[in-house]
Amino acid sequence: MHAEIIATGSELLLGEVVDTNSTYIARKLREIGLNLFYKTVVGDNEQRMEEALRIALHRSDVIITTGGLGPTVDDVTRPAVARAVDRELIFSDDLLAQIQDRFRAYGVPMGENNRRQAYLPQDAIPIENPVGTAPCFIVEEQGHIVISLPGVPREMEYLMEHAVLPYLKNKLQLNDVILIRTLHTTGQGESRIDEAIGDLETSANPTVGLSAKAGQVDVRITAKAATREEAAALNAEMEQRVRKKLDQFIFGVDDDTLESVVARLLIDQHLTLASVESGTGGMLGGRLAQLGEAFRGGITVADGTLIDLDAVTEAAHHIRSDRGSDFGVCASVIPAPEQRGLKLMIALVTPDDVKTVERGFGGHSALAGQWASTAALGLVWRRMRDEK
C-alpha cells in the first residue's frame, strides 16, 4: 500500500513558488504509516494533469493532488480527475450553497466563475472546506483513491489534519507508524560512508539511506511498526550497528547542527572561541555567532589575503591572542589554478597544539564558504570530542 502526490501549478515549474505542500503531506503520511513512493509536479494544463493522474492510478493506491481547485480557467484539477477516471462532472447545488455561504461570511459578492467550483466528478465524496472557498473531494476508483486538496497551504493543512488523515486511517485500516532517526556525520565523504555501511543499506526494515550535504553526510534510519515504541526500538538497534562502524564521524542526531553541538561542548568545558576568515563570504562567523557566549567574535579579511597554510595558522594565533579566547580558528578559500578549482585551508590553535586541514575543492564556488565553515567546525568538534 503506497501513496503518490501530484502538485499542480505552473508557478511551481517556473520556480516562482516552492512546493511546501508536498513536504507537509509527506510528513503527515509518514505519521500514519502510509508509504510515499512518487511525487509529480504538473503545470496548469488539463491534458498533462490527466496524463499524470492516469499514470498514478496504474501504480499507486492513494493519489493526493494539491492545487487547481480555484474558480479560474487555469484551475484544471476537477476536469482532469473526472477524465482520468472516465466520469462526468456533475453540478452540486449543495456545494454552490456552501460556496455562497462562505462568500457571505467574508462580506464580499461571489463571482460567476466561482460556480465552476460546485462541479465534482460523478459519485465523488465532497470534503467541506470550512477555511476556504474551494470544495475538495475524494474519488474511489477500482481500489484506488484520488484525494484533491487546495493549493493554499493553510487550507490544505487543515483538511489533511481534520478530514484526509482520519479518512485514510479508517478506509485503509492504517495502524502503523513510520519513524525516522537521522545521524549526522562529518569528516568523510558520501562514498566512504557508503563503503562502511553498505551492508546495512540493504536492510528492509528499518531502511538505511544517505543524504550528502556540504561537508556533511546524513545517515537516515527509517522504521515502520505498529507503534511508535516498536519503531523506535527498531531504529535504536540499527543505530547501534551504524555507530559501530561510524561512531568517530557522528557528531549529532536529528535536529542537531554542527554549530549547536560545538556550542554545547564549549559551554560544558567553559571554553571560548574566536575566528578569522577569508574568501568564505563570512559564512564561518555567521555560523559561529550561534555559539552565544562561547564565541568571542570574528573578523573577515580581504579575499586572497591568507594565501598559504602558514598565513592561515598565524591568523588563528593572532585572533586567539587578540580576543583572549581559548581557541582561535581560521578558514581561507583561495583559487587553485593548478587544481582547476579552489583550495580550502583551516587552522585551529588551542593552548596545547595546532591542527590544520588543507584540501582541494572542485564544487561550485558559491558553496565553498559552506564547505570551509563545516570543515572548521568539524576540526573544533573533533578536538573537543577527543578531550571529553
C-alpha positions, 0 to 999 in steps of 0.5 A: 500500500503506497501513496503518490502526490501530484502538485499542480501549478505552473508557478511551481515549474517556473520556480516562482513558488516552492512546493511546501505542500508536498513536504507537509503531506509527506510528513503527515503520511509518514505519521500514519504509516502510509508509504510515499513512493512518487511525487509529480509536479504538473503545470496548469494544463488539463491534458498533462494533469490527466496524463499524470493522474492516469499514470498514478492510478496504474501504480499507486493506491492513494493519489493526493493532488494539491492545487487547481481547485480555484474558480479560474480557467487555469484551475484544471484539477476537477476536469482532469480527475473526472477524465482520468477516471472516465466520469462526468462532472456533475453540478452540486447545488449543495456545494454552490450553497456552501460556496455562497455561504462562505462568500457571505461570511467574508462580506464580499459578492461571489463571482460567476466563475466561482460556480465552476467550483460546485462541479465534482466528478460523478459519485465523488465524496465532497470534503467541506472546506470550512477555511476556504472557498474551494470544495475538495473531494475524494474519488474511489476508483477500482481500489484506488483513491484520488484525494484533491486538496487546495493549493493554499497551504493553510487550507490544505493543512487543515483538511489533511489534519481534520478530514484526509488523515482520519479518512485514510486511517479508517478506509485503509485500516492504517495502524502503523507508524513510520519513524525516522532517526537521522545521524549526522556525520562529518569528516568523510565523504558520501562514498566512504560512508557508503563503503562502511555501511553498505551492508546495512543499506540493504536492510528492509526494515528499518531502511538505511539511506544517505543524504550528502550535504556540504561537508556533511553526510546524513545517515537516515534510519527509517522504521515502520511498526505498529507503534511508535515504541516498536519503531523506535526500538527498531531504529535504536538497534540499527543505530547501534550497528551504524555507530559501530562502524561510524561512531568517530564521524557522528557528531549529532542526531536529528535536529542537531547542527554542527554549530549547536553541538560545538556550542554545547561542548564549549559551554560544558568545558567553559571554553571560548572561541574566536575566528578569522576568515577569508574568501568564505563570504563570512559564512564561518562567523555567521555560523559561529555567532550561534555559539552565544557566549562561547564565541568571542567574535570574528573578523573577515579579511580581504579575499586572497589575503591568507594565501598559504597554510602558514598565513592561515595558522598565524591568523588563528594565533593572532585572533586567539591572542587578540580576543583572549579566547581559548581557541582561535580558528581560521578558514581561507578559500583561495583559487587553485589554478593548478587544481582547476578549482579552489583550495580550502585551508583551516587552522585551529590553535588551542593552548596545547597544539595546532591542527590544520586541514588543507584540501582541494575543492572542485564544487561550485564556488558559491558553496565553498564558504559552506564547505570551509565553515563545516570543515572548521567546525568539524576540526573544533568538534573533533578536538573537543570530542577527543578531550571529553 
